[in-house]
Amino acid sequence: MKRRVLRVAGLVGVLVVVIAVIMAATNGRLLPAGQAVGSNGAQPSAAAGVKTAQVERRTLQVTADLEGTLGYDGEQKVGADLAGTLTWLPAEGSVIGRGGRLYEVDGSHRAVLLFGSKPAWRTLGPGVSNGSDVLALEQNLKAMGYARNGMTVDRHWSSATTAAVKRFQRAHGLTADGVLDLGEVVFLPQSLRVTDLPAALGTRVGGGAPVLGGTTLRRVVAISLEADRQDLLAADAEVTVELPDGSTTPARVSDVGRVAHAGEDTGIPGQTSPATIDVTVSLDDPKAAGSLDQAPVTVHVVTAAHENVLAVPVKALVALLEGGYAVEVQAADSSRRYVGVEIGLFQDGWVEVSGAGLQVGDHVVVAS
């Protein structure tokens, strides 16, 4: 056995390269652990200046890298219920919040954004029947500070509601008659970031013709994940997003699509690209993305993690001719012995190892 071990030691430089190739080819996945063999007999120390590293306890992870596109979530569209000639539109990229002007017709007739889950469908004013649109309107009037004189936020239109509406109309350049014609207020779930202007100034609009398109302000990463890899991501899973400048920011999977999209024609007869599902990842800190839009990013997904395991530098591994791996441990008196090990996860130049007699703080020889 001693003769075979010495023979192996002479091949360390070549075999370390082989190990590195194996690691790259497997993308850090668990390699089949060979039989743990090696010599525990002390060996005389080689020339002075042998490079060593300490055995450490580490948490090692395997990650998968997925390509994604950083952008904004939630498509929102605004149709013109106000009839007339378009005389004002917001600029692309502008953000319109609650109480903001969406568009204007005929020089003064304008539509104002309010928050609500359902679109407006009727004129609102005194005598209107109870409804969820009345409730949404009163919630907005209160949030914007127009609900005075004891207005109750409910589904019922009262005289206090009329007074609040008049204050709102005066503040937004509308005729202060206490009646909101269909189109004067537009309910959207949240603020609108304008990305599309399908109608130009001077166009005659009305009847719900589209005038604005946009998104919410929520920063997300969209991933087209190959359907056969959907087990990589689950809803609410924690991931890390690498931005174009190389910085990283924590994120979480917010949605995993259930419907697969058919693959596209690759241009090769009879071949199509793999089917995909849509995955949405939300940034924990949206500000980390700055103003980036439609930017390519990389999403790092942890697929396996081993905590508090023994680890050594990859260059400390010796591949044995009879199969398996070993590390060469150097004692305080500079004598050295081989310890057979089984290997696990690779990460950042370190590898998980286990072997009888190997412990934290041991010095192992590292190939230079």
N, C-alpha and C positions, 0 to 999 in steps of 0.2 A: 504493500500500500504506500509506503514512504516513497518508493521510486516513482510511482504514478503521480503522487501529489507534487513532487518536485518537477516532474515533467509538465504538469498543468501550470505550475507557477511560471515556467518559462514561456507559456503562451498567453499570459495575462493581457499583454498589450493588444494582441489580435482579438482575443475573446471579448474584451470590453467593448470593442467596436461592434462585434456581433450582437452583444446584449443591447447596445444603443439602437441598432437597427431593428431588433425585435421590439423594443419599446415603442419606437416611432411607428412601426407597422401596425401594432395593436392599439395605438392611440391611448396608451395608458391602461388598457383593460387587464384584468387579472390573467396572468400567464399560467399555464398548467404547471403546478409545482412538481419538480422532479423529485426523485428519491433523495432525501437529505443524507448526503454522504460526505465524508471528508476525514481528515486525520486530526485527532486530538493530541497527538504527540508533539512535544515542544520541538521547534526548529531553531537552528542557530540564526542569529540576526544577520541580515545582509549588511551592505555598506551603510555607513552613517548617512543621514539625510533622507531616510525613508519617509514618505509623506503619509500621514495618518489623519483620520477623522474620528470623532466620537460617535458611538451609538446613541441615538436620541429617541425620545418618545414624541411622536407627532400625530396630527390628524391628516390623513392623506385622502384626497378626493379624485374621482374621475369625472371629467366634464365633457359634455357634448357642445359643440359650437354651431349655432343656427343663425342663418342670415335673416335679417329683418329690416323693416323700413320704419323709421321714426316719423311720426306725423301727429295728426289730431283726430280724435275719435268723434263719431256720431254725425252723420250727414243730416243737415237741416235745410229745408227749403221754405221760401216765402212766396206766396202767390198774391197778386194784386186784386183785392176785393174792391178797392177804390177805383172807380172808372175815371179816366181822363188821360192827359198827356204827361208823361214822366218829365218832371222838371228838376228832380234831385235824386241822386243815388250815392251811397257811401263808397269809399275807395276799397279796392280789393286789399285784403289783409287787415282792415280795420275791425275793431271789436265793438259790438253793440250790446250794451247791458240793459238791465231793466230801466224803462223810461226813455231809452234811446230812440232816435228817429231811424226808421228802416228805409222809407222812400217817401217821395212827395209827388203829387200830381197837381196840375193846374196852378202852380206857383205857391199854394198855401195849404192845400189839403194833404195832411200827412198821416202816416201810419206809425204808431208807437209800439215798441216791444214791451210786453208784460210776460211774467212767468206763469205758466200753467201747463198741465198735462194734456189738455184737450184743446183743439183749435176753436176759435170763435165761430159761431154758426148763425148768429142773429143779432139784430139791433138791441142794445141794452138801454133801458130807461125806465122811468116811473110806470108802474102797472105791469111790468114784465113778470111772468110767472117765476116761481122759485126754480133754481137750477144750479148746477155745478159751475156754470160760467159766472153767475152772480157771486158765488163764493170765491172763485179765483180772482175776480175783479176786486172784491172787498179786501182780500188778502194783500193784493198789490197796493191798493190805496193806503192801507195801514202801513205797509212796509216803507212806502215812500213819504209818509208823514202827512197825508191828506185826510185821514180819518179823524175828524174832530167831532165835538158835540155828541159824544156817546154813540157813534156808529157801531153797531154790532156786526161782527164778522160771521155771517151765516149764509144761507142760501136765499135769503129774502131781501128784496129791494125795499128800502125805507126812505123817508125824507132825508135822513142823515146820509144815506148813500148818495142821493142826488146832490147834496151839498158838497160831499167829498169829490164827486165826479166834476162838478163845476170848478173846484179849486185845481183839480188835475188838468182840466181843459185850458184854463187860463195860463197855467204854467207851461203848457206845451203848444201854445199858439193855435188851439182849436176853438171853435165857437162854443162859448160857455153857456150851453142850454141844458146841461144835465142829461143829455142823450148822446150815447155813443153809437154812431152808425156802424154797420158791419164794415170792417176794414180799418176803422180808425184805431183800434187796438188789435194787436196780433199776439196770440199766446204761443210761446215756445217754452220747452222745458228749462232752458237756461240760456246764457249769453250766446250770441252768434258771432263767430269769426268768419268774415266774408271772404269767400274764395271764388265766387262765380257771379257774373252779372249778365244773365241771358238776354236782358232787354236794354237797349241803348236809350239815352236821353232823347226826348222828342217822340218816342214810341207811344202809340195809343195803347193803353192797357185797361184791364178790367176783367171781371168774370173769373178771377182766380188765376189768370195767366202768370207764369213764373217771372219774378223780377230779381230775386236774390237766391243765392245758394251759399252754403257755408258748413261749418263744423262747430262742435262745441270747443271749449278751451282745454279739454282733458288730453294730456300728452300720452300717447300710446305707441307701442311698437307692433306693427302687423307682421305676422309670420305666415307664410304658406308652407305648412309642414306636410311632408310626404305622409300619406295616410298610413303606411305600414310602420311609421315611427311615432305614431300618436301616443304610445305608452311612455314617451320621453317627458311629456308635459301633462300635468293635471291641474284643474282649476285651483287657484289659490297657492300654487307652488311658488316658492321663492327662487328668483333667478337674478343674474347680474347682467346689465346691459353695458357693452363697451361702445362708447361714442366715437365719432370720427377722429377726434383729437387724441384718442388713446385712453382717456379717463373712463372710469367705470362708475355706475350708479346702481343701487339696489332697485329691484322691481318685483312685480308679482303677476302671475298669470291670472287675468281677469275673466277670460272667456276662451273656451275650446269648442270649436264648431263640431257639430254632429253630422253634418252633411258633407260628403266628399265631392270635390270638383274633379270632373274627368280630366285626364291628362290631355295635353295638346300635341298636335302633330309635330314631330321632330324634323320632318323633311326627309326622313329615311323611310322608304316604303315599308308599311306594316308595323312601324314603331311609333309609339307615343310616349310622352313624358309621364312619370308616375302621377297617380291621382293625389290630390292634396286636400287638407282641411285648413280652415282659417283659425289662427290662434291670435288672441289679443293680449298684450302684456302692458300693464300700467306702471309707470314710474312712481316710486315712493316719493321722490322729490322732483316734481315737474320742472322746477326752475333749473335743475341740473342740465336740462337739454337746451337751455337758452332759447334762441329763435329758430333753431334748426327745424326744417320741414322737408319731408320726403328724402331724408338723409339715410344712407345705408349704415346699419349698425350690426353688431354681433351680439347675440344673446348666449350667455354661458349658462348651461344647465348642469347641475350636479346630478350625475346618474348613479354614483356609488360613493360612499364615504366610510372610512374605517378610522375610528377615534382612538387616540392614546395607544398607538401601536409602536413597536420598535422599528426604527428606520435607519438606513445607512445610505451614503451617497451611492448612486448607481455604479460609479467607477470602483467601488470596493468589491463588487461581485466577481467571483471567479467561476466560470462554467467548467464543470468537471467532465472529463472524458467519458466516465461511466454514467453520466447523466446527473442532472441536478446542479445545484450551485453551492458555493461556500464563500466565507469571508476569512481573511487572514487576520487574526487578532494578535496584537503586539502587547506583551506584558511590560510591566514597569522595568524589568531587567533587560528589555529589548529582545527577549526571546519571542518567537512567534509560533502560533499553532493555527491550524485550519479548523473551522467550525462549519459543519454542514448546515445549510439554512433552506427554508422554503420561502418563496417570495410571493408578495401580494400586489398591492396597488403601486403604481408609479406616479409621481408628481414632482415637477420642477427639479429634476435631477436627483430625487430621493426615491427609495424603494422600501416598501414594507418587508420586513424579514422576521422569521421566527426560527429559533434553533436552541437546542439544549446547551446550557452553559453560556449563552449570550445575554448580556444585560446592559442597561443604560450606563454610559460612561466608559465602556470598553473602547479601546483604540483599535481601529481596523485600518489595514493598509489600503491606500487609495492609489490606483494607477495614475501616473502623471502623463 
